[in-house]
Amino acid sequence: MRRTAVHVWMSALGCLIGFPCPLYAQIAPPPTEAPVEAAPAPRLTQPPELKAFVEATYPPEAIAAGLAGQVMLQLDVDAMGEVVAAVVTSGISPELDAAAVAAALQFKFTPAEVDGVPAAIRLEYVYSFTLQEPEEPEEPREPVVNIRGRLLEKGTRTPVVATSVEIPAQGLVDVTDGEGRFSFFDVPPGMVEIVVPATSYLRGFQRLEVVEEEVTEVTIRLEVDPYADFRTVVQIPSNQPVKRSLGTEELKKIPGSQGDALKALLNLPSVARPPGGAGFLVVRGSNPQDTAYRIDDLFIPALYHFGGLYSVFNTDLLESIDFYPGGFSVMHGNATAGLVDVKLKEGPRDRWTGYVDVNVFHAAAFAEGPVWEGGALTIAARRSYIDAILPAVLPDDGGPKFTTAPAYYDYQLKLDQELGSSDQLRLLFYGSDDQLRLVFGDKGGETPQFLRDGIENNTWFHFVAARHEHVFSDTFRLVSSLNFGLQHLGFSLGKIIDFDLDLFRNAWREDFTWRPIQEFKLRFGMDVEYVLGDIDITAPVTGPPQEGSSPPPLETLTSTRRETSNTYGRRGFYTEAIVEPVDDLTLTGGLRLDWYGAAYRELTFDPRFSFRWLMGETTTLKGGVGLYHRQPDFGELDEVFGNPNLLPEESLQYSLGVVQEIVEGLTIDVQAFYKEIDDLVTENKDPFAEYARNNDGVGRVYGGEVLLRQQYGGWFWGWISYTLSRSERKTDPAEEFRVFDFDQTHLLTLIASAKLPWELEFGVRFRYVTGNPQTPVIGAVFDADAGVHVPRYGAVNSTRVPAFHQLDVRLDKTWLFSDWKLLAYIEVQNAYNRANPEGLEYNYDYSESAIVGGLPIIPGFGLKASF
Amino acid sequence: MEGSVRWMSALLCLVWTMGCGEEFAPASLVDGLRVLAIEASPPTIECDVSQTFKDLAAGRVEELSCSETSELQALVHSSGDIQWKWSACLFDTTSSNAFACADEALECCLSEEPTASFSLASLMLAIGSGQCADGCTGSAEAGTSLVLTDSGREDLARELAVIGDALHKSGALIRLVVTSGGAKVEAVKSVRFSSGETSNANPVIASVMTNLQICEEPDADGLCESTEEAVLEVAPKQTVRFILSVTEDSLEDHVDFLGESAREEMQVFWFATSGEITAESSFGQPAETKWVAPLASEWLVDSPIQLWFVVRDGRGGVTWTTRTMQRSLDSEESG
């Protein structure tokens, strides 16, 4: 309740001026002598003025009683203007009277003057008390939003979350929510400036007009600061001795990899350079087929198109690639070298994104986004167009002609679905197709008979995969995976070689994880694989060329045909315990059992152990030892081309290393390794042996590797990797060791990439690799039946071609638009056009030789529009 | 799957190197010591190999089966005198080790002459009688009274043990080593044994036609038949066509390695001591090539150029013919 007091100046001052009034004033004492004549009356020459008013406190009792009115006061004011006395001459109530007196006693006046001299004075004062109707209390007003906005990343439309947005002039600040939204309340109408301070994005700014009683919507698009650490690679401490996790964003940018993350694996330490740029992985001196490839823990039917051109999986489906050059967990079997474990990423559930990509080889389309509650769909497809270009550019001179020009396509369709809070389901449909048919034509009858029918490749697969994860509790989790489908491998070379394999393949995995306490985790599971195959093979009785062998000229070979059906199966069981007995020390021990059944029966046990010790803040010591087995290939088990009684190949692996973080984001990783290989499948040298293959081969691999790596995410990233190694074999225990076909003593790779202004990114890759071993030709014999010379070879792999070195460069340019972005890139492989030696070729009688050079300088380009 | 990757990788390397890299002198250009062909008549001997071994094991040396001989001769080019050595052994015709004898110790010298004869019986007798170890057996004939020595029997037994189940796949590996001056060339040829499935004979050349106007009445195509005896006069840089045909009987029907019925296809290899041959080998019938004479500056008037045409039927049968080219006296280079 509010109250006011009305003050009324007493007109009593008027009585001081002309009217005789009772005054209380200091006047001269009466004279003691009789007046001779009457002196003049004192005269008020300056009336007092109230210069300090004090408001009386309106007593609550009076308010409650509704008392109001005027209180008449008599005030004595001294010559200083101070009120020395206040007497009520007419009051209202004791409370009001007392309040008026109390207030009046605090008044201050300017001194009155009588005859020009400050003097005390008495005056009358009326103090009025007035009661007003209490005002209705105002409803507290809700703040009104009048600016509503959203922050998005320019070009990608990614919401920018947890970021401050300000209106400095109004002192208003808000923070964006999980969808990048912000709002401001009660912003006064008029022009306002909204500012987003620079963080990992460049400073944002928007000027707009706020209109009264209207809500203004605004979207502010922020550009990523190219020099900011906007993406960090989460280093997941691994209990495996050697594991290298790479983000696909990082791998796509490596020059020479054509934006293909799986091809970029070839740049890692311990991965030898395959001849001619083929795509298979030679890991720590082992055969390509000794390394396993997994997607979400299940097999991949094939990794690359045409043996190495492009991978069959769109890189943008991949979350990460874990590469183990050795020492991997008991979770995986049937591999004796390394493991490539590809993880698929979850589709986005907030919005749709995608792109169209066009480059020299193919066109690709990709899209992913939400479809329904908890569901995300990803679609990707890719198709080459070499088949459309080549026939148009090749001369029609009777020479080789493509009746089916090289063509490939692949597709992936993935659905990620949340099923409540404890279950996640993933369905994946994927496939690939490679086609090629090259007819050599007659050209005057020059075509050798064995090539007359040309070369044909017809390879495809179509698979379905499902993955279900169920979280029982914080400590118990189950992942079930299934993969099945059809695969066809068709390959022919004239009449000499003709493969037709039709396979039905399936795999099933159950993986249980139990972690009752932080320091202990138990994992156990099983994985099953089956292959049912119809095989029709025409091939030389020698079978596929084995490592270390030098196949004779095709003209001298005699082929044989075999048709058969077979079933191969494998059941694996594993258990693994991960223990942290003390802080910073992790011990992992496991046992794996594989039972190979159906047409091939063997049982293997694989114990494996590893440790990881975090020594201080920045140093990690790792090591491990383990036993690994692998079933021989189909061809090796065939009774005509191989040996159905072969044992699984075996390797015993040791590794020890240290990882040191030098500064944040810069690490050095040093590893030493040793591997013994036993029961290697080799060619049976006895020409009269029952079977063409045996298990007499042994091998050993030893060496070290260093990886100095600057983390991806900043303006500069890259790595230097160097491997020094030796890989040796002997196909007969009585022989001396000789080097492996792909032994490369020195393997140096330098990757460097930098973000430049104007949305440019420049990258280089330099590689130096010891030349591949060669088996020298020391003579030749003329085969009078075939009419060709057949080489005689010296010691296997006893010489080498000169070293390989090459520089590849790549330049990316991005244009950012509001809701999409355009990426263009130029890539030049072999920038200084080195004629790298890939092998040797010989004249007709092997008396002369010359180096066969690799690919020359190759420019490439591509465009990618993404939204 | 993994095996096909290896085959495809090998193929990639093959395709990669085809036509790539340095240009070497063509195989058709004959220079120095070379073996161009080896003929075995017949190329396939019809006999039962296992019976021969049974006879030997039983000591029936007088009436050994597989006593039929195959006469061996070779087409060799050399600028000097040639030393010859023929030898033979048994081997697995389907083995990857194409030129490996079943028993390296049991490879027997047949002859040190330009020609030789081979029969399975002779070879086995030479082994059994120890002649193989003594040196070249010469032209041994079946029925010769030779005494099987004890060591010889052991050698035969070892041979049989090594071959074992591959007996039905075995053939004879004929090895020819020629030396001339400091050069040495080794050539091999197989002689198969057949139990009478299909016949196999050396092809017969019916004619070699040429565009050189050396006859009075060229045929409808303007071609004349050439002979080995007649020297052909050619101008420098002149292009000469040769069209070679074999007799119809030469194209024998048989069952190929895939078990399918097939007809032999002739492959003709063209050789010359000088000049340029456009096709080093030709398939089909008739087979044709072009030979371009050298430049006048490279071809002396009194230096004849030799050409050879070697015909192979793909099953071990072979024949050849030769032509001599003389630079015409009043010739200038022709376009």
Chai-1 contact restraints between the chains, C-beta under 6 A:
chainA,res_idxA,chainB,res_idxB,connection_type,confidence,min_distance_angstrom,max_distance_angstrom,comment,restraint_id
A,G276,B,W16,contact,1.0,0.0,6.0,A-B,restraint_1
A,A278,B,S9,contact,1.0,0.0,6.0,A-B,restraint_2
A,Q289,B,E2,contact,1.0,0.0,6.0,A-B,restraint_3
A,G307,B,M8,contact,1.0,0.0,6.0,A-B,restraint_4
A,G444,B,A279,contact,1.0,0.0,6.0,A-B,restraint_5
A,G445,B,S282,contact,1.0,0.0,6.0,A-B,restraint_6
A,G445,B,F283,contact,1.0,0.0,6.0,A-B,restraint_7
A,G445,B,G284,contact,1.0,0.0,6.0,A-B,restraint_8
A,E446,B,A279,contact,1.0,0.0,6.0,A-B,restraint_9
A,L489,B,S4,contact,1.0,0.0,6.0,A-B,restraint_10
A,F491,B,S4,contact,1.0,0.0,6.0,A-B,restraint_11
A,L493,B,L11,contact,1.0,0.0,6.0,A-B,restraint_12
A,F499,B,S4,contact,1.0,0.0,6.0,A-B,restraint_13
A,V541,B,T94,contact,1.0,0.0,6.0,A-B,restraint_14
A,T542,B,S96,contact,1.0,0.0,6.0,A-B,restraint_15
A,P544,B,G3,contact,1.0,0.0,6.0,A-B,restraint_16
A,P544,B,R6,contact,1.0,0.0,6.0,A-B,restraint_17
A,P544,B,W7,contact,1.0,0.0,6.0,A-B,restraint_18
A,P545,B,A10,contact,1.0,0.0,6.0,A-B,restraint_19
A,T556,B,A98,contact,1.0,0.0,6.0,A-B,restraint_20
A,T558,B,T94,contact,1.0,0.0,6.0,A-B,restraint_21
A,T558,B,F257,contact,1.0,0.0,6.0,A-B,restraint_22
A,S559,B,F257,contact,1.0,0.0,6.0,A-B,restraint_23
A,R561,B,L258,contact,1.0,0.0,6.0,A-B,restraint_24
A,D633,B,E2,contact,1.0,0.0,6.0,A-B,restraint_25
A,D633,B,G3,contact,1.0,0.0,6.0,A-B,restraint_26
A,G635,B,G3,contact,1.0,0.0,6.0,A-B,restraint_27
A,P687,B,D92,contact,1.0,0.0,6.0,A-B,restraint_28
A,P687,B,S95,contact,1.0,0.0,6.0,A-B,restraint_29
A,P687,B,N97,contact,1.0,0.0,6.0,A-B,restraint_30
A,P687,B,A100,contact,1.0,0.0,6.0,A-B,restraint_31
A,F688,B,D92,contact,1.0,0.0,6.0,A-B,restraint_32
A,F688,B,V162,contact,1.0,0.0,6.0,A-B,restraint_33
A,F688,B,G164,contact,1.0,0.0,6.0,A-B,restraint_34
A,F688,B,A166,contact,1.0,0.0,6.0,A-B,restraint_35
A,V781,B,F99,contact,1.0,0.0,6.0,A-B,restraint_36
A,V781,B,E186,contact,1.0,0.0,6.0,A-B,restraint_37
A,V781,B,V188,contact,1.0,0.0,6.0,A-B,restraint_38
A,F782,B,V35,contact,1.0,0.0,6.0,A-B,restraint_39
A,F782,B,A187,contact,1.0,0.0,6.0,A-B,restraint_40
A,A784,B,A37,contact,1.0,0.0,6.0,A-B,restraint_41
A,A784,B,I38,contact,1.0,0.0,6.0,A-B,restraint_42
A,A784,B,A187,contact,1.0,0.0,6.0,A-B,restraint_43
A,A784,B,K189,contact,1.0,0.0,6.0,A-B,restraint_44
A,D785,B,K189,contact,1.0,0.0,6.0,A-B,restraint_45
A,D785,B,S190,contact,1.0,0.0,6.0,A-B,restraint_46
A,D785,B,G316,contact,1.0,0.0,6.0,A-B,restraint_47
A,G787,B,F269,contact,1.0,0.0,6.0,A-B,restraint_48
A,G787,B,R312,contact,1.0,0.0,6.0,A-B,restraint_49
A,E841,B,T17,contact,1.0,0.0,6.0,A-B,restraint_50
A,E841,B,G21,contact,1.0,0.0,6.0,A-B,restraint_51
A,N843,B,F24,contact,1.0,0.0,6.0,A-B,restraint_52
A,Y844,B,A27,contact,1.0,0.0,6.0,A-B,restraint_53
A,E848,B,F24,contact,1.0,0.0,6.0,A-B,restraint_54
A,A850,B,G21,contact,1.0,0.0,6.0,A-B,restraint_55
A,A850,B,E22,contact,1.0,0.0,6.0,A-B,restraint_56
A,V852,B,T17,contact,1.0,0.0,6.0,A-B,restraint_57
A,V852,B,C20,contact,1.0,0.0,6.0,A-B,restraint_58
A,V852,B,G21,contact,1.0,0.0,6.0,A-B,restraint_59
